[in-house]
Amino acid sequence: MPSSQKIPWDDRYALGIDMIDTQHKKLFELVNRLYDLEDSKNVKEELRVILYEFNSYMQIHFEDEEAYMSVIDYPLLQEHKKLHEEIIESIKLVVVTPAKLGIIKSKMRVVAKRALIDHIMHEDTKIKLFLVEQEDEGIFDLSDL
């Protein structure tokens, strides 16, 4: 797939939580490495490495994000965890299903869009809104988090 098919980071995805934003950017970088792959004799190994790294880093990110939500007493933590589990399962399906490079790229694009863009914009932004509400009520000072 051409570089134009990459999924670029956009600052509107930023939550203003440094650790989480940094990890989100890293996930974008990992998934975009897929689009630099070309069919070659080493492509299967390169693909395996990228998918493994993406899957592993996604799990680390989710653990860190869930720990952060726990620290701030985020009320939707359990629901958010379930969404994370669903995303991990969809990534595992791509990883274990044999397919040609083009098909894997297409599937990962769908998963990445769901795991990254949709999840950040629809679910992770709720964390940011919760923090803003808490700051407005004097419970948190966002500069301390």
N, C-alpha and C positions, 0 to 999 in steps of 0.2 A: 504494500500500500504506500502511496506517496506520502511525503512528509506533511502534505496539506491535510491528511487524514488524522494527524496527531490531535490529541486533546490538550489544548493549551491551558495553562493556569491563567486565571483571571482574578484580579484583586477583589472583585465582588464576592469571591468565595471565602475571603479572609474573615475569620471570626474575631480577630483581635486578641486571640489567645496564642501567644508565640509558639509554645510547644506543639499545639494541634495544627496551627497553620504551617509550621515547618514540616511536620509529618505529612500533611495533605500534599504539599508541594513535592515531596519525595515520592509519594505514590503516583502523582502525575508523571514525574520523570521516569519511574519504572515502567509504567504502562506504555509510555511513548517510545521506550527502547524497542518495543515489539515492531514498531513501524519502520525502524531502521534496518530490520532484518531482511535479507534477501535470500531467496532459495539458493542454497549451496550445500556442499556435502557436510558441513558442520552445523547446519541450521537447526537440526533437531536438538543437539546438545545446547546450543545457544538459547533456543526457545525454552528448553527445560530449565536452564539456569534462571532465565528471566521470570518465568512463571513461578518457580519455587521462591525466588527472592520477593516477588510481588506478594505471593500468598503469605509468606513468613512475616514480611513487613506489615501487611494489612492486619495480621493477628496482633502484632506488637502494638500497632497504632490503636486498635480497638481496646486492648487491655489498658493502655495509657489513658485513652479518652474516658473509659469507664471509671478508672481510678480517679481521674479529675472530677467527673460528675459526682462520684461518691463523696469526695472532699467538700464539694460545694452544696451537698444535699439536694442534688437535682431531682425533682419529683418524678420525672419520666424515665429514670434510669433503667428500670426493668424492661419497659417497652423498647427502649433504645438498644439494650443488650440483645433482645430478640431480633431486631433488625440487623444487627451486626452478625448474628449467627446465620441468618438467611443469606447475607452477602458472602460469608465464608463458604457456605455450602455451594453457592452458585459458582464461585471461583474454583472450588474443588472439582466440580463437574467438568469445567473447561480443561483443567489440568489432567484429569484421568481419562478423558475421552479422546481416542486417537483421531486425528484429522490432519488435513493438509494445512500448511502455513496460512494461506489466505482465509480459510474457514476459522482457524484459531484466532487470527487477528480480528475478524469480524465479531466473533463471539466475545472476545476480550473487550472490544470496543463497547459492546452492549453492556457487559458486566461493569466495565470501568465507568461508563456513563451513569449507570445505576448506583454503583458503589461510591463514586466520587461526586460527580456534579449533583445528581438528584438527592443523594443522601446529605451532602453538605448543605445544599440550598433549602431542603425541606425539613431536615431533622436536626442537623448540627446548628443551624441558625437559631433553633429553639433554645439551645444552651446559651447562646449570646443574649437572646432576649430575656431569658431568666436572670442572667447576671445583671443586665441593665435594670430590670425591675428591682432586684435585690439592692443595687446601688441606690436607686431612687428612694427606696424605703430605708436607707441608711444601714442595711445589714452588711453589705460588702463595700469595700472601696476597691474598684477594679484595678487601680494602680498597685494594689498589694498582691494581686493574683498573678 
